[in-house]
Each structure stands twice: as C-alpha cells, then as structure tokens.
Amino acid sequence: MPNLTTITINSFQDFLNNVDQGQNSSESSLWFRGTGKSSYTLAPSLHRHDNVTDSASLLDYEKKLLTRFKERSVPYLQHRIDDVWELLFLMQHYGMPTRLLDWTENPFISLFFALSSANKNENGEYTDDAAVWILSPPKWNQCVFSNISYRGGAMSPSETTVTSYQPNTEAQFMHENPVAILGIHNSPRIVAQRGSFCLFGKSLTPMETIYQNGTFEQDTLKKIVIPHSIIGELLDKLVWMGITDSVVYPDLEGLAKETKRLFGFGV
C-alpha cells in the first residue's frame, strides 16, 4: 500500500518546485485541488450531510435533488436540460450537493482557492494551514479500472466505462471508487478554472483513504501543506501575478470580490 507524500512548503518557489513535474503529455498530466484548511478530506458535497451517512440513502437524495433542480431550474435557463450529465455539472456549478469533487489543471488556480478560502481570526490573522492536493488522473484511473487493464487518462462522461457512475444508477450496479473525469464545459467558470472532476461511486470513503488502502502507484496522490504564516504573502504574490478573483470567477461576483480585496476589505 502506498504512503501519502505530504510536503510542507516555505515559499512560493517551493510551491513551484513541487508542481513543476514535467507535465508534457496526457499521460503525465496532473490535477490540483486547493483547500483553505489542510485537514479537510477529499470528499464531495453530497457526502457532507449532517444526518444521512449511508451510501444508499445519499444516492436516493441525489435522485431527489436532480429531479427538484431539473423541475425548478427551467425559468432560469435559456433551454431545457434533459441530459443527466449536463444537469449534474450544472448543479455542481451552482453549489448543489453532488458526487463531484472539483479539481483544476492549473496549479495557480488551486493555490488561489486554497489561500483565498483560508480562515482568519477576529484580528485578521490566518489560523489554519491550507493545502493543495496533487493527483495523477492516469495513475488513479488505471488502478481503479485495473480489472479491465485500462491504460488511458481522465475519462469523458460519454465513455461506456463511466456508465455505472451515471446519476440514477442503482447502488448495486454502481462502481465503488471515484473516477477522474473531464467536465462538460457548460459555464464560463469551468472554462476559466480549467475545471476537472473526480466523480465518486457508491463508496463514502475519502480519496486519500482509498489511496492509502489501495494498490495505487506511489505519488498518485500527494499533498502540499501551506503554513498559515505565509498564506498572506503567497496570496499577495498570486494577485500580483494576475491570478485574481475576476480571473478565477469571470462574472460580476468575481469582479466584486477582486474590487473589495483591492481596497482592503475582507473577502
């Protein structure tokens, strides 16, 4: 079983050194996920219900959420959405609970997410370490689908291998572990954020635990810890480089956040 490599950085250059790993083809591509608290697990929003904690009930909740969203979203959409995959990604975009976990192909976007969502106390001081996770989608999928000798990278929702993950699939027919999947680019945010996803199956186990208990190649999944003492410094560096709220969120909400940050207001 592989060990989870955890690296604590001390500077922006340290971060660059750890994400610059020769990504020059789809076989060596890496995905990144930033979290404002390093203790957060790699679990999707559907799994974070306060009271419902069993897989069958959560999958039943997903069916109900999909139906409700499909019925009630019609007045707000330019066209009716009948494709269940498109509906699922749209729900994720608007913050509905799903089995999708957001990742990005851009390490700077993930770092911005981590730093800008980090907790502060009443004195404006950062209180918790943040983190950026690094995933190799080809290595992850090749292990999850080792039973069919899969040798590709991230999958598309249109591939038959992903059929068992489709919403409304009965639990007994659904695959157990998450799959690294390419998103449907149905919103400007997904495009701007170079969005990609891990789609969970029926297992409620976080990805880092699945990794450590599985037969994955070493460093399929890694974690970079960002000490709270350097969060402000790194965030200023990112903003100076042009990684700002309006770039990550290309809409009025992003513009408002960026303007607030520019004038010294809390975001």
C-alpha positions as CSV (number, residue, x, y, z in Angstrom):
1,M,0.0,0.0,0.0
2,P,1.4,3.5,-0.9
3,N,2.3,6.1,1.6
4,L,0.7,9.6,1.2
5,T,3.5,12.0,0.4
6,T,3.0,15.3,2.4
7,I,5.3,18.2,1.7
8,T,5.3,21.4,3.8
9,I,6.5,24.4,1.7
10,N,8.1,27.6,3.0
11,S,8.0,29.9,-0.1
12,F,6.3,30.4,-3.4
13,Q,9.4,28.9,-5.1
14,D,8.9,25.8,-3.0
15,F,5.4,25.5,-4.4
16,L,6.6,26.0,-8.0
17,N,9.3,23.3,-7.5
18,N,6.7,20.8,-6.3
19,V,4.1,21.4,-9.1
20,D,6.6,21.6,-11.9
21,Q,7.0,17.9,-12.6
22,G,7.4,17.7,-16.3
23,Q,3.8,17.8,-17.4
24,N,4.2,17.4,-21.2
25,S,1.6,14.9,-22.2
26,S,-1.8,13.5,-21.2
27,E,0.0,10.5,-19.6
28,S,1.9,12.8,-17.3
29,S,-0.8,15.4,-16.6
30,L,-1.6,16.4,-13.1
31,W,-4.6,17.9,-11.4
32,F,-4.7,20.2,-8.4
33,R,-7.2,20.9,-5.6
34,G,-6.8,23.7,-3.1
35,T,-8.4,23.7,0.3
36,G,-8.4,26.5,2.9
37,K,-7.8,24.0,5.7
38,S,-5.2,21.3,5.4
39,S,-7.3,18.9,7.5
40,Y,-10.2,18.9,5.0
41,T,-10.7,15.5,3.4
42,L,-11.2,14.7,-0.3
43,A,-14.9,14.1,-0.2
44,P,-17.8,15.5,-2.3
45,S,-20.5,17.8,-1.0
46,L,-23.2,15.0,-1.2
47,H,-21.2,13.1,1.5
48,R,-21.3,16.1,3.9
49,H,-25.0,15.8,5.0
50,D,-25.3,16.3,8.8
51,N,-27.6,13.4,9.4
52,V,-27.6,11.0,6.4
53,T,-24.4,8.9,6.4
54,D,-25.1,5.7,4.4
55,S,-24.5,5.3,0.7
56,A,-27.9,4.1,-0.4
57,S,-29.7,7.0,1.3
58,L,-27.4,9.6,-0.1
59,L,-27.8,8.2,-3.6
60,D,-31.5,8.4,-3.1
61,Y,-31.1,12.0,-2.1
62,E,-29.1,12.6,-5.3
63,K,-32.1,11.4,-7.4
64,K,-34.4,13.8,-5.5
65,L,-32.0,16.7,-5.8
66,L,-31.7,16.1,-9.6
67,T,-35.4,15.9,-10.0
68,R,-36.0,19.1,-8.0
69,F,-33.3,21.0,-9.7
70,K,-34.5,19.9,-13.2
71,E,-38.1,20.9,-12.4
72,R,-37.4,24.2,-10.7
73,S,-34.5,25.5,-12.9
74,V,-36.5,25.8,-16.1
75,P,-37.4,29.5,-15.7
76,Y,-33.7,30.4,-15.2
77,L,-32.3,28.5,-18.2
78,Q,-32.1,29.5,-21.8
79,H,-33.0,26.0,-22.9
80,R,-34.3,22.9,-21.1
81,I,-31.7,20.4,-20.0
82,D,-32.5,16.7,-20.4
83,D,-29.0,15.2,-20.4
84,V,-28.4,13.9,-16.9
85,W,-24.6,14.6,-17.1
86,E,-25.1,18.2,-18.2
87,L,-27.6,18.6,-15.4
88,L,-25.1,17.1,-12.8
89,F,-22.3,19.5,-13.8
90,L,-24.7,22.5,-13.8
91,M,-25.8,21.5,-10.3
92,Q,-22.2,21.4,-9.2
93,H,-21.6,24.8,-10.6
94,Y,-24.3,26.4,-8.6
95,G,-23.4,24.7,-5.3
96,M,-25.9,21.8,-5.2
97,P,-24.7,18.7,-3.4
98,T,-23.3,16.2,-5.9
99,R,-20.8,13.3,-6.0
100,L,-18.5,15.5,-8.0
101,L,-15.2,16.8,-6.4
102,D,-13.7,19.9,-8.1
103,W,-10.1,19.8,-9.4
104,T,-8.2,22.0,-11.8
105,E,-5.4,21.6,-14.4
106,N,-3.9,24.9,-13.3
107,P,-1.8,24.8,-10.1
108,F,-2.1,28.6,-9.6
109,I,-5.9,28.4,-9.7
110,S,-5.7,25.7,-7.0
111,L,-3.3,27.7,-4.9
112,F,-5.6,30.8,-5.2
113,F,-8.6,28.6,-4.0
114,A,-6.6,27.4,-1.0
115,L,-5.2,30.8,0.1
116,S,-8.4,32.9,-0.6
117,S,-10.6,30.4,1.4
118,A,-8.2,30.1,4.4
119,N,-9.7,31.0,7.8
120,K,-8.9,34.2,9.7
121,N,-9.5,35.2,13.3
122,E,-11.0,38.4,14.5
123,N,-7.6,40.1,14.2
124,G,-7.3,39.2,10.5
125,E,-4.7,36.6,11.2
126,Y,-4.7,33.3,9.4
127,T,-5.4,30.5,11.9
128,D,-5.0,27.2,9.9
129,D,-2.6,25.8,7.4
130,A,-4.0,25.5,3.9
131,A,-3.3,22.7,1.4
132,V,-3.0,21.9,-2.3
133,W,-3.6,18.3,-3.4
134,I,-1.9,16.9,-6.5
135,L,-3.5,14.0,-8.4
136,S,-2.3,11.9,-11.4
137,P,-5.6,11.1,-13.2
138,P,-4.0,8.5,-15.4
139,K,-2.4,6.6,-12.5
140,W,-5.7,6.9,-10.5
141,N,-8.0,5.6,-13.2
142,Q,-5.6,2.8,-14.2
143,C,-5.7,1.5,-10.7
144,V,-9.4,1.9,-10.2
145,F,-10.0,0.1,-13.6
146,S,-7.2,-2.4,-13.3
147,N,-9.7,-5.2,-13.8
148,I,-10.1,-4.1,-17.5
149,S,-6.4,-3.2,-17.9
150,Y,-7.3,0.4,-18.5
151,R,-4.2,2.4,-19.8
152,G,-5.8,5.8,-20.5
153,G,-6.1,9.0,-18.6
154,A,-9.0,11.1,-17.4
155,M,-12.3,9.8,-18.8
156,S,-15.2,11.5,-20.6
157,P,-18.8,11.1,-19.4
158,S,-19.6,9.7,-22.8
159,E,-17.4,6.7,-22.3
160,T,-19.2,3.4,-21.6
161,T,-16.8,2.7,-18.7
162,V,-18.3,5.7,-16.8
163,T,-21.9,4.4,-17.3
164,S,-22.0,2.8,-13.9
165,Y,-21.4,6.2,-12.3
166,Q,-24.3,7.9,-14.0
167,P,-26.9,9.6,-11.7
168,N,-30.0,7.5,-11.0
169,T,-27.9,4.2,-11.2
170,E,-28.9,1.7,-8.5
171,A,-26.3,1.3,-5.8
172,Q,-25.7,-2.4,-6.6
173,F,-24.7,-1.5,-10.2
174,M,-22.5,1.5,-9.3
175,H,-18.7,1.3,-9.3
176,E,-17.2,1.5,-5.8
177,N,-14.3,4.1,-6.1
178,P,-14.1,7.6,-7.6
179,V,-13.1,8.1,-11.3
180,A,-11.1,11.1,-12.7
181,I,-13.5,12.6,-15.2
182,L,-13.4,15.6,-17.6
183,G,-16.1,18.1,-17.1
184,I,-18.7,19.4,-19.5
185,H,-17.7,23.0,-20.2
186,N,-21.2,24.4,-19.7
187,S,-20.2,27.5,-17.8
188,P,-17.5,30.2,-18.0
189,R,-16.2,29.3,-14.6
190,I,-15.4,25.7,-15.6
191,V,-13.5,27.1,-18.6
192,A,-11.7,29.8,-16.7
193,Q,-10.8,27.4,-13.8
194,R,-9.6,24.6,-16.2
195,G,-12.1,22.6,-14.3
196,S,-11.9,18.8,-14.0
197,F,-13.5,16.5,-11.5
198,C,-13.5,13.2,-9.6
199,L,-16.9,11.5,-9.7
200,F,-17.5,9.3,-6.7
201,G,-19.1,5.9,-6.9
202,K,-21.0,4.3,-4.0
203,S,-18.1,4.4,-1.5
204,L,-18.3,7.1,1.1
205,T,-14.5,6.8,1.8
206,P,-12.4,10.0,1.1
207,M,-9.9,9.7,-1.7
208,E,-6.9,10.0,0.5
209,T,-8.0,6.9,2.5
210,I,-8.9,5.0,-0.7
211,Y,-5.4,5.8,-2.0
212,Q,-3.6,4.6,1.2
213,N,-5.6,1.4,1.4
214,G,-5.3,0.6,-2.3
215,T,-2.8,-0.7,-4.8
216,F,-2.0,2.7,-6.4
217,E,1.4,3.7,-7.7
218,Q,3.4,5.8,-5.2
219,D,2.6,9.5,-5.6
220,T,-0.6,9.0,-7.5
221,L,-1.9,11.4,-4.8
222,K,0.2,14.0,-2.9
223,K,-0.4,16.8,-0.5
224,I,1.3,20.2,-0.2
225,V,0.8,21.9,3.1
226,I,0.9,25.7,3.2
227,P,1.7,27.1,6.7
228,H,-0.7,29.7,7.9
229,S,2.2,32.1,8.5
230,I,2.9,32.5,4.7
231,I,-0.6,32.5,3.4
232,G,-0.9,36.3,3.2
233,E,2.5,36.6,1.5
234,L,1.6,33.9,-1.1
235,L,-1.8,35.4,-1.8
236,D,-0.3,38.8,-2.5
237,K,2.2,37.2,-4.9
238,L,-0.6,35.4,-6.8
239,V,-2.6,38.6,-7.1
240,W,0.5,40.5,-8.3
241,M,0.9,37.7,-11.0
242,G,-2.6,38.3,-12.2
243,I,-4.4,35.4,-10.6
244,T,-7.3,37.4,-9.2
245,D,-10.9,36.9,-8.3
246,S,-12.2,38.1,-11.6
247,V,-9.9,35.7,-13.4
248,V,-11.0,32.7,-11.4
249,Y,-14.7,33.8,-11.2
250,P,-15.3,35.5,-14.6
251,D,-18.5,37.2,-13.6
252,L,-19.8,40.1,-11.5
253,E,-19.3,38.2,-8.3
254,G,-15.6,37.8,-9.1
255,L,-15.3,41.4,-10.1
256,A,-16.9,42.4,-6.7
257,K,-14.5,40.2,-4.7
258,E,-11.5,41.5,-6.6
259,T,-12.5,45.1,-6.0
260,K,-13.1,44.5,-2.3
261,R,-9.7,42.9,-2.0
262,L,-8.1,45.8,-3.9
263,F,-9.5,48.3,-1.4
264,G,-8.6,46.4,1.7
265,F,-12.0,44.9,2.6
266,G,-12.4,41.3,3.8
267,V,-13.4,38.8,1.2
